[in-house]
Amino acid sequence: MSQRLIPAILSGGSGTRLWPLSTDQRPKQFHALASERTLIQHAAARMSDTDGLVIAGPILICSERHESMVESQLGALAPAPSALILEPFGRNTAPAAAIAALVAQEADPHALVLLMSADHRIGDGFPETVARASSAALDRIVVFGVQPTAPETGYGYIEVGGPLSDHVNEVVRFAEKPNLATAEAYLAGARHLWNAGIFLFAPTVLLAEMERHAPDVLVAARAALAAAKRNGVRIQLRPDSFAACPSISLDYAVMEKTDRAAVIPMGADWADIGSWSEVWRLGGKDASGNVAHGDSILIDAANNMIWSEDQTVAVVGVSDLIVVQTKDGVLVLPKSRAQDVKQLVEQLKARATTPGA
């Protein structure tokens, strides 16, 4: 008998490290950064019927400000979304996960839920990995891990324990984003995976563990869903009830506390396209290692990331730079400082809220 699976796609991130392309009005998941499709289109089309799994229409959780973009970008894809949950503001991933589990339970109490972000890039082989994890997900929350290729300090880690079944292992513990020395030790020890933030579970399992470890989140999520305005697949959460949801991640609320966690290696290429240096790494390069999007001229230039939205960008005699031009601004910095774009965005926000700035 085939197992029904409902993808639940979280589209709440703002992608601040990809400014000025990614903004609050049009975050990175609505841009085509790694192919002709946008990241959210890839996420919606990621799963296909395979190895005993039947894929239902996805549940989309997004900001109400982005409703029209979600509808326009996913309108031509099949299967069509089974629910569009509109948040008036972000409250992190635990409330979103609880509401997604409750909505999925309404649709099919026996289905599994695959909770994933709209802004990741995942290669071929992922549906097969999900299928391998499906049996374990009937009574555990399975998190997907990525084999580290470098001592990355920007990701959380999962310490892998003993086997539970083929490909699925116990979780010893979840580790926060480490410093460089700790990340190097994790890489050398070969017992840690990057936490991809993708979860597979039966709604009853997640809700039971939330009742056990984060009952305040579950109570508030139930109340927010009960008060929501519904129109077909559209579920609009009301600001007053949704504001009562604690703003906390699913990792903090449940995964770091539960004894029903399991982990499976991704089995496919994965990238959290969280910086311009990552866009460069994944992009198609010319003979000099440059990645160029839009109208650009490069002379005696190497290993640069050039993005032009509507102007000609010309670079001469430079290397290892990020140069981005959009209607919202121009960014120039070394590739090695790509993570510092977040600090820049914080300063821009502070300036926008300071009178006379």
N, C-alpha and C positions, 0 to 999 in steps of 0.2 A: 504493500500500500504506500502511495506517495505521501510525503510530508509537505504540507502547505507552508510557505514561508512568506512573510510580509516584510519587505525592506522598510526601514524607518530612517529618513534622511534628515539630519540636522543641518540647517542652513542659517545659523545665527552668527557665524564669525564675521569679523570686519577686515581681517587681513591687513593690519596696519603696516606690516613690514614691506608691503607691496605698494605703498603710497608712491606717487600720486595716481597710479592706475586704480588701485583698490581703495575705495572710500566707503563711508557709512551709507551713502546713497546707492552705490553699486560695488559691493564687496567682491573679492576675488573669485568666488564660486560662479559669478555670472560673466566671467571673462574666459576666452579661449586661450589658455596659457601653455598648453602642451600639445594641442592638436586643433583641428577645425571646430571641434565641439567645445562647449564651455564645460567647466568642471562639474557643475550641477547636472548637466545633461549626461555626462559620463556616469555620475553616481546613479542616476535614475535608470540607466540602461545597463548597469554593471552585472546584474544577476540575470541568469537565464535558466530555464528548466534543465536540470542535469542530475543524474544519479539519484533519482527518487525524490527530488525536490520540485514542487510546482510553485512558481513565483506569482504572487498576487500583486495587484497594483500597490505602489508604494505609499506610505504615509509621509507627507512632507511637513516639517516643522520649520517655520520661517517667521521673520519679522513681518508685521502687517504692512510695513512700508515697501516691502519687496514683492507683494502679492502679484502685481501685474507682470513683473519680470519672471517670476516662477511660472505663471500661466503661459506667458508667451514663449518661454524657452522649453517648456515641457509639453506644450499642447500637441505637438506632432509625434511625440514618443508613445510607444505602447510597451506595457500596459499603462493606461491612464492612472493618475493618482487616485487611491481609494479614499484619502482624506487629506485635507490641506488645513493644518493647524496654524493659526495666525497669532503670534505673540505680540502684545502691545509694546513690550520691551524685553530685554534678555534677562533670564534668571538662572543661567548656567545649565549644565546638562542633566542634573538629577531630576528637576521638575519636568523637563522635556521628556526624559526617558520614562518617567512614571506615567505621564499623560499619553505618550505613544503606546505604552503597554496596555493602558486602560482602553484606548480606542481599538487596538488590535484585538483585545479580549472580547470587545463587543462584536467585532466582525467575525471572529472565529476563535473560540476559546482553546482550540487544539493546535492552532498555528504557532510556528516559531517566529520570533522577531529578530531581524538583523539590523542593529542600530549602528549607523555609520555617518561620517561627516560628508558634507557636500563638496568639500574643497580638497580632497586627497586625490592623488593619481595612483591607480592600481592597475597592474598589468594582467596579462592572460594567466589563467589558472586559479583565479580567486573563487569562482563558483564551485570548483572541485574541492577546494579547501573548506568552504562552507558546508558542503555535503558531508565531508569527513567528520566535521564537528557536530553534525546535527543530532546524532544519538546522545552524545554527552550533554547537549544543550536541553534535553528533556528534563534533567534534574539539576543542572548546574548553569552558571553564567559563564560562558566561554568568551575569553578575551583573545584577540588576535595579536600575536607578537611578530616582530620583524628582526631577522638576524642582523646584528649590528655590523657595519662595514667600517666604522670609524668610532673613536671615542667622543661621540656626540653629547654635548652638554645641554642641548635644547630639547631633549626628549625625556620623558619618564621611562623607567625600566621595569621589567618583570623578572624576578628570580624564579627560574623553572625548577620544579620538584620532580618527584617520581612519576612514572607513567600511570595513566588511568585507563587508556585504551590506545589503539593505534593512532599515533600522531597527537594525541591529547594528553597533557600532563597536569599535575597539580601545580598550584601557584604557592610558592613559599612566601613571597611578599611582593608588594609593589614598592618601588623606590622612586623618590622624587627626582627632579632634574639634578644631576650630580655636578660637582666641580670636575675639572679636567682630570685630576689624579684618580678620582673615584671612577670616572668613566673609562679611563685607561685600564683600571683594575677589572672592571666589568668585562671589557673586551678581552683581556688576557685570560680571565677565568672561564669564559665560554659557557656560563650558566645563566646569562641574562639576555633578554630580548628587549628591543624597543617596544614601548607600549603604543600600539597604533590607534588606540581609542575606538576600536570596533568591537561590538559585543553581540553575541548570539544567545538567545534565551527564550524559554517559554514564559509568557506573561505571568502565569501563576508563580513561577520561581522568582522572577525579579520583584514582583509585588510582595511576596512573602518575605523576602530579604529586606525590602525597604520597610515593611511593617516592623521587622525585627530591629533594624539598625538606624533607620531614619523615618520614624513614624510621623514626625512633623511635616516632612516633605510629602509623604503620601496623603496625609489628611488634607493638606493645602491643595495638592494636585487634584484630588477627587472633587474638592469644592470648586476649584477653578473650572474643571471640565463640566460639572453639573450646571454652573452658571453661564457657560459659554453660549453664544448665539450661533445656531446651526442653520445652514442653508445648503442642502445637498451635501456635497463632500466638504464644504467649507465650514470650519469650526473656528469662530472668532472668540478668543479668550478676552474676558473683560478686565480692564486695568485694576479695578478695586479688588477683585478676588485673586487675580494672578499675582498681585503685589504681595499677598500673604505667603507666597511660596518662598522658602529660604533660597537664597542664591548660593548654590553649592554644586560642585561637580559630582558626577556619578562615582568617580574614583574615591573621593573623600567620603561621600555619604554611605556608600555600600561596599565597593570593591575592596577597600583596604581593611574592612571589618569582617566580611563574610567568610565562612568556611566552605562555601559552595562555589568558589571560583575555580576555573580551569583555564589552561592556555594552549593554543595551537599555533605553530609557526605559520606565517602568512601563506607561503607556497606560491607567491607571486611578487613581482616587483612592486614596491610601494614608495611613495614620496609624499610628504607633507609639504606642498609647495608654499613655504612660509617666508621666503625671502627672494630677492632678485638674483642672488648667487645660485639659488636652486633652480630658478627659471633658466639661467645660463647653463647650468650643469645638464639639464634635461633637453635643452634646445638643439636644433640642427645648426651645426657650426660650419663656417666657411674654412678655407684652407689655412687661415691664420688663427682659427679658434674663436672667431667672433660669432655671436648670435645677434642677428639684426631683425627687427620687426618694424615694418613701415618704411617710410622714405628716409634713407640714410646714405651717406657717403663716407667711406672709410679709406684712409690713405696711411700706409705704414702704421697700421694699428693691429693689435693682437689681443686675443682673449678678453674682448670687451662684451658687455651686455648692453645693446642699444635698443631702445623701444621708442618709436615715434608714433604718436596718435594722429596728428594732422599737420605737422611741420617737417621740413627737411632738417635732419640732425646730421651734422658733419663733424667727424673727429679725425685728427691728424697727429701722428707720432705719439700715440698714447697706448697704454696696455693695462689690462686688469681693472678697467673702470666700469661702473654702471652709469649709464646716461639714459634718463627717462623723461620724455616730454608728453604731457597730456594737457587737456584744457584746465585741469586743476593745479598744475604746477610743473616745475622742472626740477629734476633730482640729479645730482652728480656726486659720486663718492667712489672710493676704492671698493672692489668686490670684497676685500677682506673685512670691510666695515658694514657689510650688508645688514647685520642684525641691528645696527644703530639707527636704522630708519624708524624703529619704534619710538626711540627717544625724540626724534625729530617730530613725529606726529603728536607726541605728548606736549611738546612745546607749542606746536601750532594750535592745539586745543586750548592750552592755557592762555595763549595770546588772544584767541577768539572770545574767551570769557572774561578778559581783563578790560575794564573800561578805559578807553583812550589808547589802547595798545595798537 
